[in-house]
Amino acid sequence: MADHRPLFKHIRNHDALFSELALLRTQYAETLGLTRHEFHKTPKFITPDGRRLTIEPERSIVVPNVNVLHGVKNQLEKSISGFHIVPRSEIGFRYPTAAIAGSDAPFIKRFRSEFFHKDGEDRDICRPINLSYGIKSRGKADNRQEYEVWVQDQHLAQDPSHLFIDKYGEDLPDEVRQFALQDPVVHGWMGVKRAAFEAIYYAPNCFGDIAVCVGLSVDAYNIGARPDLAYSAEIGSSIAKGNAELEWEVMGYYAPIGQPFDHAQIWHAIDSTIAAIATPLENIYQNELIATNESKTERILSTVAAVGSTPKQIAVWDLKPWEFLETTSQHRMKEHDPSRSVNLLGRLNRLFYQSNQPLPSLNKIHDLIA
């Protein structure tokens, strides 16, 4: 496995993971003839009134399950001229994500972590690390604003607004800054297994010497029925829904060293790449697509609401993200046995490993889509 998917050895260490991924990407870019090119991250989007927005250029399709996406990597390379998957770029994440603001909020707000088991521990007992808060534009449009900060677990209950300010400075819009101040309340959870890889799209006839770097991921996910992840008598399970999603996001681009490109040229290449990947996927899977204009976080909100949790109930429960890092709650007791405390971390694990609806392993997803 180390030779086949070498980046898996860095699965716990983001710095090592993304440093080695960058080396692999650049080495492969040189084999495509991009020997005098250098890498640039996705730039800020400059609005007509001069604002600099942090944009996440991405699109996705949602399908019933990961089996639908069998062989999708080959399909992409065959269907898109100039589309090249970076060899051995496979990485993977197990991450729970919570909606921590309601459907009436001006932005999406989510809490996310990654799941790992301790050495020698059962693989179905995982604990969150690499914690983050994120704020994004609502909906599922291509170019949504996205702001994310990493948080130490001991600081999770503190106001994170200063982290957003430190990271984005004057590029942080006032409305996002004010929204970051609002207290997080868990509205619901999704458990995700993500198999990711990278590609380079180089189409000189479309946008000259710019080669666009794309991160693609196939997600298998389950959505909890209730905000506290308890069993729901209404649906007879603690899991309400499970589907799969294929997402592609522009991560940056290669351009000739010393050759300037203006804002319009770069964003034309970015938008063209998003569309070029969408066209064959929407044709290939047209009979399997689940139509939705909701982001993952919004799917959590609508699913929990459909099962029966109301905004009033959610406000009374006042669940906090950090409560789900513990196996024993300090003040929440089981409904059927008030003498026993709730194990919210255990419930979070069930999103991934519940026997009647387990998510597939990261290696299995990678094998399936290859």
C-alpha positions in Angstrom: 0.0 0.0 0.0 2.9 2.4 0.7 4.0 2.1 -3.0 0.5 2.1 -4.3 -0.8 5.0 -2.3 2.2 6.5 -0.6 0.4 9.6 0.8 -1.7 7.4 3.1 1.3 7.2 5.5 0.8 11.0 6.2 -2.9 10.7 6.8 -2.6 12.2 10.4 -0.1 14.9 9.5 -1.4 17.7 7.3 1.9 19.5 6.8 3.7 16.4 5.6 0.7 15.3 3.5 0.3 18.5 1.5 4.0 19.1 1.2 4.5 15.7 -0.4 1.4 16.1 -2.5 2.8 19.3 -3.9 6.0 17.6 -4.8 4.2 14.8 -6.6 2.0 17.3 -8.5 4.9 19.4 -9.6 7.0 16.4 -10.7 4.0 15.2 -12.8 3.4 18.7 -14.2 7.0 18.6 -15.6 6.2 15.3 -17.5 3.4 17.2 -19.2 5.9 19.8 -20.5 5.3 22.4 -17.9 9.0 22.7 -17.1 9.2 26.5 -17.0 5.9 26.9 -15.0 5.4 27.7 -11.3 2.5 27.0 -9.1 0.0 29.7 -7.8 -2.8 29.2 -5.3 -6.3 30.2 -6.4 -6.3 34.0 -6.2 -8.8 36.3 -4.4 -11.8 37.2 -6.5 -11.9 41.0 -7.0 -15.4 42.4 -7.2 -16.3 45.4 -9.4 -16.3 47.6 -6.2 -12.8 46.4 -5.3 -13.6 43.9 -2.5 -11.2 40.9 -2.3 -13.3 37.7 -1.6 -12.0 34.3 -0.7 -13.8 32.1 -3.2 -14.0 28.3 -3.3 -14.4 27.4 -7.1 -16.1 24.0 -7.0 -19.0 22.0 -8.2 -20.4 18.6 -7.3 -22.9 15.9 -8.2 -24.9 13.8 -5.7 -25.8 10.2 -6.4 -27.5 7.4 -4.3 -24.3 5.6 -3.3 -20.6 5.3 -4.1 -21.1 2.2 -6.3 -22.6 4.5 -8.9 -19.2 6.1 -9.4 -17.4 2.9 -10.3 -14.5 3.7 -12.6 -15.1 7.4 -12.7 -11.4 8.3 -12.9 -11.1 6.5 -16.2 -14.3 8.1 -17.4 -12.9 11.6 -16.7 -9.6 11.0 -18.5 -11.3 9.5 -21.5 -14.0 12.2 -21.7 -11.9 15.4 -21.2 -9.0 16.2 -23.6 -6.1 17.6 -21.6 -7.3 16.2 -18.2 -4.6 14.3 -16.4 -4.9 12.6 -13.0 -1.8 13.0 -10.9 -0.4 9.4 -10.3 -0.3 8.3 -6.6 -2.0 11.4 -5.4 -4.7 9.5 -3.5 -5.4 10.7 0.0 -8.3 10.1 2.4 -10.2 11.5 5.3 -12.8 10.3 7.8 -14.5 13.4 9.0 -17.6 14.3 11.0 -19.1 17.7 10.2 -21.8 19.6 12.1 -24.2 22.3 11.1 -23.8 24.9 13.8 -26.1 27.6 12.6 -29.7 27.3 11.4 -31.3 27.5 8.0 -32.3 31.1 8.6 -28.7 32.2 9.0 -27.1 34.5 6.3 -24.2 32.0 5.8 -23.5 28.3 6.4 -21.5 27.7 9.6 -20.0 24.3 10.3 -17.7 22.5 12.6 -15.5 19.8 11.1 -12.8 17.4 12.4 -11.0 14.3 11.3 -11.5 10.9 12.8 -8.7 8.6 13.9 -8.4 5.5 16.1 -5.5 5.2 18.5 -2.8 2.6 17.9 -4.0 -0.8 18.9 -7.6 0.4 19.3 -10.6 -1.0 17.4 -11.0 0.7 14.1 -14.6 1.6 14.8 -13.6 3.7 17.8 -12.4 7.0 16.5 -11.5 10.3 18.1 -11.6 13.8 16.5 -8.4 15.7 15.7 -7.6 18.6 13.3 -10.7 20.7 14.4 -11.9 23.6 12.3 -14.7 26.1 12.1 -15.9 27.2 8.6 -18.2 29.8 7.2 -19.4 29.6 3.6 -22.0 31.2 1.3 -25.3 29.4 1.2 -26.3 27.1 -1.6 -24.3 25.0 -4.1 -23.2 27.6 -6.7 -19.7 27.3 -8.3 -18.0 30.3 -6.7 -19.0 30.5 -3.0 -17.2 32.4 -0.4 -15.4 30.2 2.1 -13.5 31.0 5.3 -12.0 28.4 7.6 -9.8 28.3 10.7 -8.1 25.5 12.6 -8.8 25.4 16.3 -7.0 23.6 19.2 -9.4 21.3 21.0 -8.7 23.1 24.4 -9.8 26.4 22.7 -12.9 25.1 20.9 -15.3 26.8 23.3 -13.7 30.2 22.8 -14.8 32.9 20.4 -13.0 32.0 17.1 -13.5 35.4 15.4 -9.9 36.5 16.2 -8.6 33.5 14.3 -10.6 34.5 11.2 -9.3 38.1 11.5 -5.7 36.9 11.9 -5.9 34.6 8.9 -7.9 36.8 6.5 -7.1 40.3 7.7 -8.9 43.1 5.8 -10.1 40.5 3.2 -12.6 39.3 5.8 -16.0 40.8 5.0 -17.7 42.6 7.9 -20.8 40.4 7.6 -18.6 37.2 7.9 -16.7 38.7 10.8 -19.9 39.5 12.7 -21.3 36.0 11.9 -18.1 34.4 13.3 -19.0 36.0 16.7 -22.3 34.1 17.0 -22.3 31.2 19.5 -22.2 27.8 17.8 -25.2 25.5 18.3 -25.3 22.0 16.8 -28.2 21.5 14.5 -27.1 18.1 13.1 -24.3 15.9 11.9 -22.9 14.2 8.8 -20.3 11.5 8.8 -18.1 11.5 5.7 -15.5 9.1 4.3 -13.6 11.0 1.6 -11.4 9.5 -1.1 -9.5 12.3 -2.8 -7.0 12.8 -5.6 -5.6 15.5 -7.8 -5.6 16.3 -11.5 -4.1 18.8 -13.9 -6.2 20.3 -16.7 -4.1 21.7 -19.5 -6.0 22.9 -22.5 -3.9 25.5 -24.5 -6.6 26.0 -27.1 -9.0 27.1 -24.3 -6.8 29.3 -22.1 -3.2 29.4 -23.3 -0.3 28.5 -21.0 -2.3 28.2 -17.8 -2.6 24.7 -16.4 -5.3 24.4 -13.7 -4.9 22.1 -10.7 -8.0 20.3 -9.5 -8.7 18.5 -6.3 -11.4 15.8 -6.7 -13.1 13.8 -4.0 -15.7 11.0 -3.7 -17.6 11.2 -0.5 -19.7 8.5 1.1 -21.8 10.0 3.9 -24.5 9.4 6.5 -26.7 12.1 8.1 -27.8 11.7 11.6 -31.6 11.7 12.3 -31.3 14.1 15.4 -29.0 16.8 16.5 -27.9 14.7 19.5 -27.5 11.6 17.2 -29.9 9.6 19.3 -32.2 6.9 18.0 -35.2 8.4 16.3 -38.5 6.5 16.8 -40.0 8.4 13.8 -37.7 6.6 11.4 -36.5 3.7 13.5 -32.8 4.6 13.3 -30.2 7.1 14.4 -29.2 7.6 10.8 -31.7 9.3 8.5 -30.0 9.3 5.1 -26.9 8.2 3.3 -25.7 9.1 -0.2 -22.5 9.9 -2.1 -21.0 13.0 -3.7 -18.3 13.6 -6.3 -16.8 17.1 -5.9 -14.2 18.9 -7.9 -12.5 22.1 -6.7 -9.8 24.3 -8.3 -6.8 24.3 -6.0 -4.5 26.6 -8.0 -2.8 26.8 -11.3 0.6 26.6 -13.1 1.7 29.5 -15.2 5.0 30.3 -17.1 7.6 31.9 -14.8 7.6 35.7 -15.1 4.6 35.8 -17.4 1.8 37.9 -16.0 -1.9 37.0 -16.4 -4.7 39.4 -15.4 -7.6 38.7 -13.1 -10.0 38.0 -15.9 -7.7 35.5 -17.7 -7.1 33.5 -14.5 -10.8 33.3 -13.5 -11.8 32.4 -17.1 -9.4 29.4 -16.8 -10.8 28.5 -13.4 -14.5 28.7 -14.5 -13.8 26.9 -17.7 -12.2 24.0 -15.8 -15.2 23.7 -13.5 -17.5 23.5 -16.5 -15.3 21.1 -18.5 -15.4 18.5 -15.7 -19.2 19.0 -15.2 -20.3 18.3 -18.8 -19.3 14.6 -19.1 -20.2 13.8 -15.5 -23.7 15.2 -15.9 -24.1 13.2 -19.1 -22.7 9.9 -17.8 -24.7 9.9 -14.6 -27.8 11.8 -15.8 -30.1 8.9 -14.8 -28.5 8.6 -11.3 -28.2 12.3 -10.2 -30.0 13.4 -7.1 -31.2 17.0 -7.9 -30.3 19.4 -5.1 -29.2 23.0 -4.6 -28.1 22.3 -1.0 -24.6 22.2 0.3 -23.6 19.3 2.6 -24.3 21.5 5.6 -27.7 22.5 4.3 -28.6 18.8 3.6 -27.9 18.2 7.3 -30.3 21.0 8.3 -33.1 19.9 5.9 -32.7 16.2 6.9 -33.0 16.9 10.6 -36.0 19.2 10.1 -37.7 16.5 8.0 -37.3 13.9 10.7 -38.9 16.3 13.2 -36.5 18.5 15.1 -37.7 22.1 15.4 -35.6 25.2 15.8 -37.2 25.7 19.2 -36.1 22.2 20.4 -32.6 22.7 19.0 -32.3 26.0 20.9 -33.5 24.3 24.2 -31.0 21.4 23.7 -28.2 24.0 23.0 -25.7 21.3 22.0 -22.1 22.4 21.6 -19.5 20.9 19.2 -17.0 20.2 22.0 -19.5 18.0 23.8 -19.1 15.4 21.0 -15.4 15.0 21.8 -16.2 13.3 25.1 -17.4 9.7 25.9 -19.2 10.9 29.1 -21.5 13.9 29.1 -21.3 16.1 32.2 -24.9 17.1 32.2 -26.9 15.1 29.5 -28.6 11.9 30.6 -30.2 9.2 28.5 -33.9 9.7 27.9 -34.8 6.0 28.7 -32.5 5.8 31.7 -31.9 9.2 33.4 -29.3 7.6 35.7 -26.8 7.1 32.8 -24.9 9.9 31.0 -24.9 10.2 27.2 -21.8 9.1 25.2 -21.9 11.7 22.4 -18.6 10.6 21.0 -19.9 7.0 20.7 -23.0 8.3 18.9 -20.7 10.2 16.5 -18.8 7.0 15.7 -22.1 5.3 14.8 -22.4 7.7 11.8 -19.5 5.8 10.3 -19.7 2.3 11.7 -23.3 1.4 12.5 -23.7 -2.2 11.5 -26.7 -1.8 9.3 -25.3 1.2 7.4 -21.5 1.4 7.6 -19.5 3.7 5.4 -17.0 1.9 3.1 -13.3 2.1 3.8 -11.1 4.7 2.2 -9.2 2.1 0.3 -12.4 0.5 -0.9 -13.7 3.8 -2.3 -10.3 4.4 -4.1 -10.4 0.9 -5.5 -13.9 1.4 -6.7 -13.4 4.7 -8.5 -10.0 3.7 -10.1 
